[in-house]
Each structure stands twice: as C-alpha cells, then as structure tokens.
C-alpha cells in the first residue's frame, strides 16, 4: 500500500485532493521503480528502501500543501 500511495504522490496527485491523472501516476510508478532498482543495486535492505521512499514523499506533500488552491480547501 505504501508504494501505491508513494507512486501517486510522486506522480503529482495531492493527498489532500485535487488534480491528478493516470498518466502522471504512471510516471510516478516509473520513477519509483527506477529509484527502487538503484537502491536494490546498492544493496540497501527493504527497511532502508522504505525509509528513502518516505523521505521522498515528505517534501512532495509539503510542496502540495503550499499550493494556494489546496490551502483554501482545508
């Protein structure tokens, strides 16, 4: 479930609601797949991979929260 949410967030869909699409989510999946492949290639454990992906999601959510149309909905 975490990877699914991460792919959608990286693809540009806000967790707070708003604009998103299938194409952007597919791009998010591809980006996460590349990152995961690199992390596995480096020999990082599964927990380490989840930590790195979590670090990726935090700034993405922060960027979406700064959007003016999102702030007016909260």
N, C-alpha and C positions, 0 to 999 in steps of 0.2 A: 504494500500500500504506500509506503514511504517513497519508493521510486516513482510510482504513478503520480503522486502529488508533486514531487520534485520536477518531473518532466513537464507537467502542466505549468508550474510556476516559471521554470526556465524558459518555456515556450512563450511566455508573455501574458498569461491569463492571471488576473489578480485573484488571490484567495478571498478578497472582500467583495467579490462580484465585479462585473464589468465586462469589457470586451475581450474576447478570445476566439480562437478558431481552431479548426482541425489542422490546418497547415502549420500554424505556429506551434501547436502541441507536438506534431511530428518532428519539427525542427528541434524542439526541446528534448525529445526522446533520442534523436541522433546525437545531440551534444552530450547528453548524459552517458550514452553508450561509448562515445569516444573517451570521455573522462574516466569511466569505469575501466575500459580496456587499458588505458595508460596506468591507472592505479594498480590493476592486477599485474601488469608488466613490471611494475616497480616492486612487486612482492608484498604489497600492503594487505593486511588482514581485512576481513569483512567488516569488522568494527571500525577500523581505520577508514575504510571506504565510506561507510555511513557517516562518519564524523566529517569528512571532507565534503560530502554532498550536503550535509547540514550547514556547513559553513558557506556553501554556495547559495542556499535558499535564504538565509538570513538577510544578506544585502538586497536580494531580489524583492523580498517582501517589504523591506524598508523603502526601496525605490518606488514601489507601487503605492505605499502609504503616503508618499509625498505628493502624489498626483492630486490636483485640485478637485477633480470630479469625484474622487474616492472620499476625500475628506468631507465633502458636503453631504454624503450619504450616511456617514456614521453619526 
